[in-house]
Amino acid sequence: MKDTTKALVLGKIAVGEKGHILRLWTRKYGPQAYIIHSIRSNKNGIRPAVLLPMTFINVTVHHSNNGGLEKIKEVDVAKIWHRLTTNHIRQTLCLFSAEILQKTLQNGDASFAFFDDFMVMLERWDTSNVNLAMSANEMLLLVWKHLGFNIDSRDYGDGYVLDLREGVFVSNPPTNSDCISPETSKELVDWFRDRNKLVSKIARLEITDGLILGLKWHYPSLGKINSLEILRAITF
């Protein structure tokens, strides 16, 4: 079956001398892996710049459903990012986002709402005057939401903490100690209520580590996030 879908590039793995396995998050089919036989700089091949993490593309694919890797027929850029591909902070956010998505999205699990919400977030990141301080946490919270662990700030009360295993605010710290401190939980709730609210560096770090820990409880294979240290060095 030949079909066209919008997609975000998550990553690629070299195979042989010229081939690559391309990992895409497609709007229609969810995360998918495709084989491409060559990457070239001329018009007859897929250009390397098209395969950067979070590049938004239109892709024509062939699904044979025979158990092997499917093939890409055509690729073109659906939207040109003006800052995501040229600014080092935004590039790191894209790399971090792609790594988190690759480790949490399930094969074939398509969600138009999740994909569209993610696109809205990327478009905002691409604007010139956006505050990027909480962007990594914004992305993690979006992943939490669409994986079924939406955090509701209306459940918060004075002195509450965010239980990272359950994804809810509770009045007493859980016995497992997997929670965000009362001070940081309050800063997170304040940010939920006003996205222009400044969150301290210490709180941002704790929220990031906590949200990743929460994901690991539901995805034990999540493992080490390789881009996290780069993200910390550049954005915090």
Secondary structure as UniProt FT lines:
FT   STRAND          2..15
FT   TURN            16..18
FT   STRAND          19..26
FT   TURN            27..29
FT   STRAND          30..36
FT   TURN            43..44
FT   HELIX           48..51
FT   TURN            53..54
FT   STRAND          56..62
FT   STRAND          70..79
FT   TURN            84..86
FT   HELIX           88..104
FT   TURN            107..108
FT   HELIX           112..125
FT   TURN            128..129
FT   TURN            133..134
FT   HELIX           135..146
FT   TURN            147..148
FT   HELIX           153..155
FT   TURN            158..159
FT   STRAND          161..163
FT   TURN            164..167
FT   STRAND          168..170
FT   TURN            175..176
FT   STRAND          179..180
FT   HELIX           182..193
FT   TURN            195..196
FT   HELIX           201..218
FT   HELIX           220..222
FT   TURN            226..227
FT   HELIX           228..235
//
